[in-house]
Amino acid sequence: MSDKDKILMRPSDKAAVLLLSVGMDKAAFVLKQMNPREVQSICAAMANVGDISVPIIEEILEEFIRDVKAQTALGMNSDDYIRTVLVNALGADKANSILDRIFQGGSSKGIEQLKWLDSRSIADMIRAEHPQIVATLLSLMDPEQAAEVMMFFPEALRPDLTMRIATMQGIQPQALRELDQIMEKQLTGSDNVKSTNLGGVDTAASILNFMETAATELVMNEITEQRAELAQEIQEKMFTFDDLINIDDRGMQTMLREVATGNLLLALRGVDDALKEKIFSNMSKRAAEMLRDDLEASPPAKLSDVEQAQKDILAIAKRLAESGEISLGGNADELV
């Protein structure tokens, strides 16, 4: 098997090969079911596929067919089937959030359309709304996108938005409809259903994880002054670059296969020696030696570049954790 074929064993590349194999119409239909960041990830993989050996294509397609046969059964409850597939694909927490929207009449087309805008445009569009509406919209976004939008709001507003997200208990369908009217779209659904799970400490912590370090510290300091217990809850759910040391060796190796060497070189500047050694020990001897030499020889880097590299690696770790490929360490209930 060639190096390229080995690379294509990653889930995103398998998905890319599958979509390239089924034709444009079917591929387009599948991509429509994904969120913006998933589309970007899969399309990037599709662009980089290049030439693939026929045996590898057949192996990927056969694996897909086996998975479908294993998960599909005639006569089974469709809700159970959807729930099983989503939990297997996304993990329980993310799947339940999506299922709440599916089984309560569908998500808002207006809100989904909002997610496709760039972060500055989103911030400009919603900055005049009530903070509770802004907090709700941020909760509906992926944490990384919400963090980007948050950075376009005034510094003094960020702690209030974070506290609103962290203390959010849910949202009634009527409130979602009113929110969707702001986006000038109609939300389908019934008033006679339970509220949708939205926001919470986990969501607030995930958003803060993707914000700039200095901005995160300011937000947490402000929340600590106003609500110390809430700040502690959020802090316990946050996952930082230093926490990567809690990943087991197999998980670390899985993660490192998806990390660009340049990003890793930047991210390791100023990092605790124990974490460096953890990473070196899960690389080949030659690769570890080269990385050590590069760290010693490379010139100083901007703090903002180092933080961005660390955030990129954290995003990879969280994606792998959500798909069940690695564990971030500690109690499974504490994963974010």
KEMAR-968242 format. One record per atom (N, C-alpha, C): x, y, z; residue in one letter. Coordinates in steps of 0.001 Angstrom, whole numbers, plus 500000, padded with zeros to 6 digits. Last residue first. Example, Ala and Ser with C-alpha at 12.3 -4.5 7.8 and 13.67 -1.06 7.14 Angstrom:
2
512850497750507080S
513670498940507140S
512900500030507870S
513190494310507800A
512300495500507800A
513200496700507800A
END
This chain:
336
484476517404526389V
483804518534525754V
484217518634524321V
484010514954528941L
484550515322527652L
483756516470527054L
482997514056531280E
483590515378531319E
484167515811529991E
482152511515531073D
481105512531531173D
481675513933531117D
484485510074531202A
483865510263529894A
482802511329529926A
487102511350533198N
485756510786533176N
485112511082531832N
490309511262531511G
489402511577532612G
488074510882532438G
490688511759527886G
491176511462529239G
490174511847530298G
489752511969525372L
490549513102525863L
491023512893527291L
490041509259523198S
489456509769524432S
490363510875524958S
489305508783519683I
490222508942520801I
489424509352522033I
487095508215518115E
488382507642517719E
489438507779518819E
484624509347518499G
484937508142519255G
486276507518518925G
484008511731517441S
483753510583516576S
484094509264517262S
484867513389519490E
483437513332519198E
483090512132518334E
487632513031519248A
486950512584520464A
485453512442520216A
488134514220516802L
488404512790516948L
487708512224518182L
487448516848517496R
486724516151516423R
486913514639516536R
489335517390519458K
487917517357519828K
487090516643518768K
491720517302517958A
491533516393519092A
490053516272519446A
491280519407516153I
491446518042515651I
491163517037516767I
491218521527517947A
490034521249517132A
490090519842516561A
493827521465518916L
492721521166519827L
491449520820519049L
495132522326516596I
495366520963517079I
494264520539518046I
494185524943516460D
493958524031515338D
494113522580515783D
495141525974518855K
493692525857518669K
493368524896517524K
497891525968518308Q
497372525138519392Q
495866524932519256Q
497949527850516250A
498382526473515977A
497851525532517049A
497137530109517675Q
496296529604516591Q
496661528168516253Q
499275530428519442E
497945530131519975E
497024529571518903E
501320531044517590V
501429529861518448V
500049529461518964V
500370533436516543D
500543532285515646D
500620530989516444D
500402535054518791S
499115534802518141S
499203533598517201S
503137535217519326L
502270534518520264L
500938534165519617L
505375534639516641K
504368535491517266K
503478534648518182K
508552533049517331A
507289533171516599A
506332534063517361A
512132532933516865P
510936533228517670P
509698533397516786P
513449530307514634P
513430531651515235P
512174531871516057P
514621526935515261S
513672527877514648S
513670529228515370S
516262525173516635A
516857526034515607A
515917527114515084A
514704523740518419E
515881524451518920E
516397525478517922E
512773522664516744L
512376523529517857L
513543524362518367L
514337521072515070D
513634522229514499D
513209523203515592D
515161519099516877D
516165519960516235D
515509521226515684D
512674517937517486R
513497518543518536R
514491519535517947R
511992516965514954L
511157517989515577L
511918518691516699L
513974515053514558M
513867516189513629M
513063517329514256M
513344513272516620E
514648513947516598E
514611515176515706E
510792512416515810A
510957513120517084A
512274513893517118A
511389511104513421A
510514512277513398A
510670513101514672A
513011509006514392R
513552509980513444R
512715511267513448R
511239507602516034K
512473508155516591K
513040509246515693K
507785508533515576S
508933507700515250S
510195508385515779S
505935509543518505M
506373509730517123M
507481508728516840M
505458509456521153N
504462508838520293N
504705509121518812N
507408510888522374S
507412509438522602S
506395508707521742S
506734513526521750F
507913512920521134F
507867511393521235F
504481513842523457I
504328513894522007I
505504513217521314I
505677513630525954K
504546512766525632K
504364512696524114K
507499515714525826E
508005514342525860E
506910513333525528E
505692517878525875K
506589517684524732K
507059516232524677K
504586517528528401L
503739517358527223L
504588517143525982L
506856518049529972A
506174516754530084A
505290516489528877A
507532520701529448D
508397519635528944D
507707518272528980D
504926522919528371D
505576522166529442D
506354520984528864D
505627525176525668V
504799524147526286V
505610523407527343V
507058526970524177G
506676527369525523G
505827526356526259G
505903525591521222R
506728526650521809R
506193527034523189R
504226523813519989L
505029523315521097L
505924524375521738L
503030525042517778A
502224524825518991A
503065524423520204A
504986524987515752L
504558526259516352L
503911526030517712L
505109522236515258L
506328522967515595L
505991524296516272L
502492521729514496L
503009521118515713L
504263521854516187L
502369523109512080N
501497523503513181N
502020522973514510N
504236521633510587G
504442523061510834G
503614523574511990G
503032519101510447T
504292519275511175T
504545520742511517T
499547518766511050A
500627519205510162A
501878519486510984A
497912515968512308V
498462517291512618V
499607517612511670V
497081513403512037E
496290514416511345E
496818515835511564E
498732511882513579R
498676511571512149R
497926512635511362R
498177512726516146L
499373513261515485L
499388512955513996L
495892511177516796M
495792512620516614M
496973513165515816M
497014508603517003T
495921508866516061T
495820510349515761T
498820509027519085Q
499320508655517762Q
498276508907516687Q
497025509572521152M
497989510589520746M
498527510290519348M
495718507103521391G
494975508287520962G
495897509389520472G
497850505553522311R
497198505216521045R
496428506416520494R
498450506855524763D
499431506789523680D
498785506484522330D
495731509031525928D
496589507844525989D
497459507756524733D
495708512380527027I
495343511430525974I
496276510224526054I
496751514160528805N
495884513120529352N
495414512115528308N
498037516107527406I
498884515111528067I
498062513951528625I
496203517952526656L
496477516877525703L
497334515780526329L
496099520037528396D
495324518851528755D
495535517692527780D
497414522110527169D
498167521333528158D
497445520050528550D
495316523205525705F
496374522481524998F
497170521609525967F
492216522589527513T
493307523411527005T
494367522552526336T
488859522644527941F
489951521737527580F
491037522561526916F
486396523248530439M
487280523723529382M
488433522750529183M
485038522425532645K
484653521838531363K
485576522250530218K
486033523924534694E
486190522470534781E
485868521790533452E
485180526466533965Q
486608526155533944Q
486835524644533936Q
482433526306534478I
482913526479533106I
484366526054532998I
482467526033537263E
481848524993536432E
482360525078535000E
483665528452537982Q
484335527196538296Q
483785526055537446Q
481715530264537158A
483049530321536552A
483806529018536779A
479690529579538933L
479495529344537498L
480849529340536784L
480859530471541318E
480532529055541150E
480351528705539674E
481120533274540905A
482305532435541095A
482002530956540851A
479955535674539290R
479369534384539682R
480493533351539766R
481533538033539149Q
480078538115539266Q
479448536820539790Q
484186537250539058E
483798538336539964E
482294538354540198E
484063535294537067T
484472534912538422T
484060535977539434T
483456536826534841I
482451535890535344I
482775535480536777I
485898538198534595E
484663538945534833E
483573538033535403E
487648536092534102N
487860536969535264N
486587537719535622N
486628535103531688M
486571534277532890M
486783535104534154M
487188537268529950V
485812536809530158V
485697536026531463V
489982537332530116L
489192538500530524L
487749538102530820L
490622534809529071E
490989535141530448E
490186536329530969E
489719535078526416T
489116534085527305T
489391534413528765T
491495537001525470A
490065537320525539A
489347536355526479A
493884535571525578A
493734536795526368A
492265537156526540A
493328533454523740T
493625533199525148T
493392534430526016T
490510533647521562E
491895533979521857E
492127533887523361E
488242530791521587M
488550532220521582M
490023532444521861M
487780528134521937F
488183528559520605F
488474530058520517F
486961527872524547N
488138527127524118N
488670527624522778N
484552529233524575L
485735529879525154L
487019529173524739L
482924527241523453I
483131528508522750I
484389529202523267I
483054525281525451S
483531524971524103S
483811526245523315S
481844526594527616A
483245526184527700A
483824525909526321A
479215526884526631A
480005528069526974A
481496527731527001A
478504524173526401T
478544525032525224T
479397526268525471T
478634523331529089D
479470522695528068D
479619523578526839D
476661524930530319V
478070525113530671V
478983524513529612V
474130525988527910G
474655525233529031G
476149525456529211G
472463525582524739G
473319526310525665G
473844525410526758G
469624523440524714L
470425524473524069L
471256525182525110L
467067521260523996N
468285521434524771N
469203522402524038N
463816522567523506T
465033522046522897T
466219522296523809T
460874521555525362S
461856522535524933S
463085521853524369S
458253519434523971K
459179519879525017K
460156520900524466K
455271520571522321V
456429519688522473V
457341520276523523V
453186522110521160N
452924521098522176N
454058520077522275N
453689523759519091D
453847524335520429D
453757523266521511D
455573522311516405S
454375522412517233S
454692523048518563S
456971523430513282G
456997522739514573G
455728523014515349G
459032525485511236T
457923524554511420T
458058523879512765T
459754528819510866L
460167527585511523L
458946526693511714L
460375530960508180Q
459339530303508973Q
459873529014509559Q
462515533846508229K
462174532506507769K
461116531921508695K
463896536149509039E
462870536227507991E
462580534870507366E
465387536177511242M
466088535760510030M
465153535738508824M
463355536747512964I
464421537736512833I
465221537446511572I
462001534418512893Q
461400535556512208Q
462402536674512029Q
463519532840514557D
463611532604513117D
462998533739512317D
462688533768517003L
464070533959516613L
464229533801515106L
460087532851516961E
460323534293517015E
461754534622516584E
460642530118516950R
459939530722515817R
460158532225515783R
461845529830519426L
462624529545518227L
461963530163516997L
459671530409521023A
460824531316521049A
461710531098519836A
458119528211520424Q
457620529541520090Q
458763530558520064Q
459682526076521459P
459474526222520010P
458989527605519610P
461905527210524076Q
460613526723523623Q
460465526931522118Q
465068526114525118I
464293527141524426I
463015526527523883I
467249525847528006G
466545525318526845G
465750526440526200G
468797527054529899Q
468189525772530234Q
467517525104529038Q
471759528833530204M
470599528584529364M
470069527177529626M
474089529455531428T
472921529262532300T
471651528986531508T
475922529813529365A
476181528792530383A
474956528483531234A
474830531996527965I
474941530682527324I
475055529586528371I
475109534001529892R
473776533677529370R
473777532294528711R
477883534035530185M
477042533633531318M
475641533259530857M
478579534975527616T
479043533655528070T
478196533159529233T
477439537516527601L
476983536520526637L
477365535111527092L
478965538708529666D
477511538600529799D
476965537540528856D
481582538622528588P
481246537864529808P
479747537663529975P
481240540306526191R
481537538870526108R
481231538103527396R
480989543028526523L
479765542247526324L
480017540745526420L
483487544165526675A
482648544236527873A
481397543368527762A
484437543890524059E
485034543104525136E
484143543051526369E
481977543752521471P
482784544508522444P
483257543624523583P
482408541133518986F
481592541896519911F
482485542672520877F
484107539565517587F
483711540810516930F
482771541656517798F
484362537274519065M
485507538183519045M
485183539503518352M
482040535857518493M
482171536518519797M
483292537559519786M
482693534665516053V
481688535734516093V
481832536539517376V
484538532762516972E
484953533783516004E
483985534966516014E
482895531223518607A
484036531932519190A
484514533041518259A
481140530145516737A
480615531045517766A
481734531856518404A
482914528494515342Q
482301529622514655Q
481771530636515661Q
483512526673517409E
484587527435516766E
484037528662516048E
480959525566518109P
481741526372519054P
482819527220518402P
478367526060515692D
479492525266516156D
480352526141517061D
475345527665516960M
476480527533516048M
477475526501516571M
473535527961518957L
473125527138517821L
474254526918516819L
474678529777520652S
474536528396521117S
474179527440519986S
474380532124519213L
475731531586519398L
475672530121519828L
471602532443519505L
472175532211518174L
473578531617518277L
471507532940522271T
470816531787521704T
471381531434520339T
472935535332522473A
473426534136523163A
472790532873522590A
471211537027521029V
472573536797520548V
473135535514521162V
469019536967522740I
468880536459521372I
470250536136520801I
470145538175524958Q
469646536803525081Q
469458536167523709Q
470819540784524054P
471874539811524379P
471394538370524493P
468840541810521245H
468961541650522694H
470025540599522994H
470691543040518345E
469643542263519005E
469874542213520515E
472809544204517117A
471789545111517646A
470674544370518388A
474355542086516136R
474871542863517270R
473827543794517881R
473693540590513939I
472964540311515176I
473379541211516339I
475239541441511740M
473802541233511561M
473063541140512895M
477828541503512639D
477211542759512215D
475690542623512144D
478218538747513069A
478283539687514194A
477595541000513845A
478037537822510424I
477083537361511431I
477037538342512597I
480239539099509294S
478899539411508798S
477833538987509797S
482325537868510706R
482107539316510843R
480700539698510402R
482100535176509822S
481871535539511222S
481600537025511416S
480191534621506812D
481451534759507531D
481174535366508901D
477340532362506659L
477980533667506496L
479331533680507190L
476193530007507355W
477050529990506168W
477732531333505930W
474502530436509450K
475773529773509740K
476729529782508551K
472168531416508310L
473054532354508999L
474441531747509195L
470901529107507521Q
471481529968506495Q
472477530953507114Q
470013528200509993E
470996527408509263E
471678528246508187E
468153530204510562I
469323530060511426I
470402529257510722I
466287529720508498G
466949531011508635G
468214530925509450G
465410527170508970K
466159527428507744K
466909528742507835K
465583525543512049S
465212526759511345S
466071526971510113S
464845522016512102S
465579523212512498S
465195524386511626S
461965520029513030G
462991520506512122G
463633521773512597G
460179519010514830G
459642519720513685G
460693520300512781G
461371517594516791Q
460468518664517212Q
460050519534516037Q
463182515825515810F
461917515273516283F
460952516341516775F
465337517577515116I
464673516735514121I
463275516339514579I
466105518746517552R
465587519606516477R
464811518782515444R
466910516522518998D
465896517422519559D
465261518257518455D
468953515567517359L
467692514829517435L
466572515673518015L
470992517378517921I
470407517349516581I
469050516657516600I
471481516707520589S
471153518085520237S
470478518143518875S
472169514030520358N
470935514392521058N
470503515808520741N
474651514251519017A
473519513592518364A
472201513990519018A
476259515451520923K
475969516186519690K
474754515584518986K
476179513369522924D
475806514755523209D
475399515502521946D
477011510891521666A
475687511057522272A
475277512515522423A
478532510936518389G
478601510894519850G
477256511294520436G
478295510799515637L
478622512085516246L
478863512036517745L
477789508166514763A
478570509073513929A
479093510279514690A
476279506949516735N
477503506301516276N
478399507269515519N
474180508797516848V
475026508589518032V
476340507948517631V
473091508479514267L
473654509758514685L
474567509611515891L
472250505763514295V
473225506235513301V
473893507528513768V
470389505787516421T
471574504927516468T
472655505424515518T
468445507612515484R
469164507882516731R
470470507061516789R
467525506277513211I
468152507589513081I
468989507901514314I
466456503970514460Y
467532503847513474Y
468282505179513337Y
464453505035516048D
465568504331516682D
466754504229515738D
462815506046514039D
463405506961515018D
464608506322515699D
462016503699512717S
462870504663512016S
463524505642512980S
462136500445513935N
461617501781514193N
462554502827513582N
462433497969511334M
462839498555512613M
462274499961512742M
461783496960508869G
460789496846509919G
461191497466511234G
465019495955507925L
463646496211507531L
462723496040508729L
467861497636509160A
467050496409509190A
465623496755508832A
471166498819509218T
469826498939508663T
469102497606508729T
473740498336510095Q
472943499305510837Q
471500499392510378Q
474916496527508408A
474945496246509844A
473995497136510623A
474673497732505933K
473954496485506196K
473877496197507683K
476396499920506333V
474972500145506070V
474166498893506385V
478861498598506658D
478322499439507732D
476824499655507563D
479163497360504173R
479072496543505391R
478449497330506534R
479364499628502539I
478226498712502370I
478050497843503601I
481773500696503473F
480539501473503586F
479322500556503494F
483523498663502756E
483367499009504172E
482078499777504395E
483302498800499983E
482845497594500676E
482627497866502161E
484470501294499534L
483067501087499190L
482501499856499895L
487111500776500395I
486320501834501039I
484829501626500780I
487866498751498620E
487866498498500058E
486991499502500798E
487746500040496145E
486842498919496418E
486746498641497912E
489807501883496500I
488440502351496256I
487442501253496602I
491952500101496757I
491607500979497875I
490182501498497720I
492027498864494217P
491746498078495427P
491340498929496625P
492691501125492534V
491368500499492478V
491079499651493718V
494404503884494010S
494416502537493449S
493016501932493520S
493962507250493032I
493798506230494070I
493793504868493390I
495118510537492496D
494987509173491974D
494920508172493127D
493405513000494515G
494328512629493448G
494065511221492936G
492449514285496946V
492470512828496777V
493467512394495705V
492057516926497459N
493410516403497638N
493524514902497382N
489399517492497181A
490341518205496306A
491733517605496351A
488304515976499232M
488013515602497845M
489013516240496884M
489191517450501442A
489689516086501244A
489463515623499809A
487685519743501030A
489150519849501027A
489766518470500801A
485144518657501344C
485534519186500031C
487053519346499928C
485198517986504078I
485054516931503075I
485508517424501706I
485506520570505257S
486459519491505522S
486409518422504443S
483258521966504313Q
484602522455504014Q
485634521352504181Q
481208520402505428V
481315520542503968V
482722520981503587V
481688520850508106E
481827519491507584E
481977519524506071E
481075523564508232R
482455523137508491R
482700521709508018R
478257523624507592P
479280524291506773P
480689523780506999P
476832520269507979N
476974521670508362N
478130522295507579N
475050518193505554M
476146518487506477M
476148519962506861M
473261517739503591Q
472861517304504927Q
473904517663505983Q
474489518452501266K
473436519341501760K
473007518977503174K
476095516274500732L
476721517483501280L
475693518458501835L
474187514549499583V
474809514216500869V
475393515462501515V
473632515903497183F
472558515646498142F
473129515351499527F
476121515849495940A
475543517137496318A
474444516952497352A
476334513119495466A
477302513772496350A
476759515108496843A
474278512765493641K
474188512111494950K
475152512742495943K
475289514361491517D
473967514618492100D
473854514023493498D
477873513303490888M
477703514674491374M
476372514895492079M
478807509976492096G
478298510920491115G
477936512256491734G
480036508244493831V
478589508094493641V
478007509063492622V
482729508765494210S
482353507531493512S
480876507471493148S
483047510963495717L
483548511041494346L
483098509846493513L
482073509928498119L
481289510947497408L
481752511103495965L
484166508115498756L
482797507647498585L
481975508644497779L
486345509843499040V
486359508821497995V
484943508325497706V
485443511314501282A
485717511995500009A
485694511000498851A
485331509358503243A
484095510038502845A
484266510719501500A
488039508802503394K
487117507748502986K
485806508363502495K
488929511239504345D
489316510846502996D
488449509703502477D
487839511252506914S
487467512324505985S
487813511956504550S
489045508902508109P
487604508993507837P
487226510065506823P
492025507635506526R
491396508546507469R
489922508719507111R
493114506212504517M
492397505443505525M
491754506341506565M
494679507742502903L
493261507664502569L
492473506770503518L
497225507243503782I
496586508499504190I
495077508415503982I
497674504885502400K
497605504850503854K
496912506097504382K
497811505832499789D
496728504922500156D
496568504846501659D
500152507349499942K
498879508039499693K
497709507160500095K
502043505346500338D
501823506335501403D
500499507032501215D
500612502194499097S
501424503408499002S
501152504334500167S
500850498802500000M
500000500000500000M
500885501246500000M
END
